[in-house]
Amino acid sequence: MTTPSTVLPTGEGLQRHRAKAAAQQDAVVTAAAPRAVVACPGAGKTRTIVNRHCATPRNQPIGRAITSFTKVAAAQIRARAHELGRPDLLQHPHAIMTLDGFFWRFLVRPFLPPPEDANRPPFRRLESWRNAPRQLRQIDYLPDPTNPRQRHTFDLAEFQFRYPGQLAAPIATLTGRARSEGGRRHLSDEQIATVCRLAEQQRTRLANDYRLFTGEETRRAADRNLANHAHLLGQTLPARFSELIVDEAQDCSDVDVNLLLAIQELGLPTLVIADPDQAIYGFRSPGPPAINRLLDHMSTVELTGNWRSSSTVCRLAATMRADPRRRTPDTALADHHDAELPIHLIPLDGGKELSTFDDVATRAGIPPTRRLVLAHAAATLPGVGADPRRPPANPTSALAWAVAMLRQAAPDQRTRALAEQILQAGLVRYWMPDADYIAATDRHNTYGIDPYHLRRLAAHALDELPDLSLPAGEWCAAARRILSTLRPSPDSATPAGTTLTCPPGKSTKTAASLAGVPTTAVAEQTVRTDTVHQVKGEEADAVLMLLPDDGRTNHLLTTWTADAITAPAGAGPAPHEAAEALRVLYVAVTRARRLAALALPAQHITAIAQFLTSRHVPTNVTT
């Protein structure tokens, strides 16, 4: 079943639409803060932010702070400013960094107490607990003290933490694959609760004794300082910056919104750029997206021109928006805006849906490297049983994982950054047995390791380490020989060596099995598979979203076709959970440039096809 496509503007009509979108971007460039910008996917907001920044005259005594939630986004802004020939805008008094970095540098670090003991470590901010020294973030749990072979090792980075109150201790939860993989599935809920209490204690210990802060600790300290030092901050912040720009502001938690509102009250105007329908981090703030509360305090301008997706994809995305006022489809502006590719609805069929998607994409002339297969949860993705982006706890297995990720055709940016960290840490650990207790930022002071030299050594190791199809025992022996030639510091004596041993019982299996990935995925990964949360901000010509036959999918599809973000009668997730699941679906389909497809339970196909047809979305049921 195929619905007819819609007649779309071409030629002069397309140029008028593009001129209107450019005028919207110009309005953002000149708008006075405080202001909120609601931007559709593919609106060119990074370019607009940089154009606003580049409109700043040279040699100004007051700068601008530009923040986002990832280093990748901040790097894109810096690169764009360089392209436009304005490197001065990347220097003092301006600041381009993550929002966490802004809170730390300007709201927390100035008020940290001086070290009362030279032997105590300095305060450090971590991007995540994955950046903490390995031994400090490792948690060992022994259900039966008389049987050490039942030991379970957890990583602090596997837990989700939340603070229920300003002065309350963190509460840890362990869900998904981190809860059930390997022998952990045999642990009772009571035993997992005990592990979570251990994680809470360890996190508090790392913050108090080792002075390691992640985003949560940073925000708590920033909140206290805004309350206790409001007069001083009201003088220093507006004197340093003319405004604070927050990109991807839909990712703000309730605490972030409180901090931003308090900063505005101090006299520093804020310009936030957000798409409320891309708020998919509900674990930070359960309930409606926190950004809605921030938008209520600001006048709003919109960016509705989509330079990424075809008109068909724009029409599909519009049906998923929570606010009925925003269900007018975005204006497709790309050269392929009129691509005559319908939305494909593919019934789940034991994996055959993947072949069907490949056939559809091939007929559309889209190569495998320009395709994405996505899911809400990693468990739904085809291929390996374990989450391929999460490194194993064993250091040797983690090293093999890092090699596997870095040798893939197109690992996502977050995974690549983590793999590079682990490869460098493995090299240092091989030479310095106590390295697992030292933060990466302290390697230079402790061992005299130059970070740029270490990066070059890691790149050399990646080239020289053997193929992961080798038996793990042989791979480890070869890895020891190679790492023994890569001295990270002139003071390095004899490598420890014992830190790179094959896990017991694994020597005859492939090294790829240590990493938890299939050998074929190491050699080449033509069609990338990933969770929606990992591809936010990215795009592909063709996207397939997998919707498994489970309660969440049933409730999601019912909510979507009911045309309201309310929970249907009967059992099911809370309304805000169904609303977030729909936002995850929205983020997935808006990654698509030309072709979007949904693989879903067969019993829902007819209802979804009828719903999309009623919304004038060209649709094809593909079997």
Summary of the structure (lengths in Angstrom):
residues: 623
radius of gyration: 25.5
end to end distance: 10.2
largest distance: 79.1
contacts: 1999
relative contact order: 0.13
helix: 48%
strand: 14%
